[in-house]
């Protein structure tokens, strides 16, 4: 009985290890969400201080610029904002 339970635990551990790599899909070199630092000068001028515009990127899903905020625990994407607190986005075509 113990041998059967041990085998089941090993099978579950191996299955989790093999599928863990499938959780995050790698992005290709042409993915626009991966291109950091290609921010127009006008966007940099509008951005409020204390935002890392060197890591800013345009996210195509919402048409807004986001930057990486490195906190004490993790790095998070935050919307790039103006000094008034408005998000900086590109104009949408009608």
N, C-alpha and C positions, 0 to 999 in steps of 0.2 A: 504494500500500500504506500509506504514512504517513497519507494522508488518511482512509482507512478506519479505521485505529487511532485517529486523533484524534476522528473522529465517534463511535466506540464509547465512548471515554473521556468525551466530552461528554454522551452519552446516559446513561451510568451516573451521572455527577455530577448531572445534572438529576433523574434518577429518585430518587436518594438525598435530594436536597434537598426534593423534593415529598413523599416518604414520611416524612421526619424529623418533621414536624409531627403525624403520626398516632401517634407512640410514646406520648404521654401524653394520656390522656383528660381533658378538663377536667371539673371537678366543678361541679354547680349550686349555687345559693345555699342550697338546702335540704338539701344533703348533710351528714349529721351528723358525718362525719369532718373537715369543713371548719370546723365551728363551734368556735372556740377561745375559751377563757376562761369557758365556761359550766360551771364545775366547782362542785359543792356545797361549802359551807363544811366539812362533815364530812370530805370527801376532802382538802381543803387542810390541815385540821388533822392528818390522818394522814400526809401526805406528808413525807418526810425533807427536811432543808434542802439547799440547793444544787441544787434542781430548779426549773425555770422553770414554775411552775404557771399563769402567765398564758397560756402557750401550750398547756396541757394540754387534752385532748379525750378523749371516750369513743369507742373504736373498736368498732363494732357486731359485727365479725367475731369478736372474741374476748371482748368484754364487759369489757375492761380500759381503764384510763386511760393515755394516752401523752402525753409532752411533747416539745417540740423542743429538742434540744441543739445549740447552735451551736459547732461545733469550728473549728479553724484552716483546714480545707479545705472542709468541707461541713456542712450542717445535717441532722441525723438524728433520727428519732423513736425515743425510748427509753421503756421502760415506767416509769410513775410508781410509785415504791416507797415503802414505809414505812421508818422508821428501822431496822427489823430486816432490811430487804432484800426483803421480800415485795411482789409486785406488787399494786397496788390495782385490784380488779375488782368489778363489780356481782354480786349474788347471781343465780344462774341459776335459772330456773323448772324444776321437776321435772315 
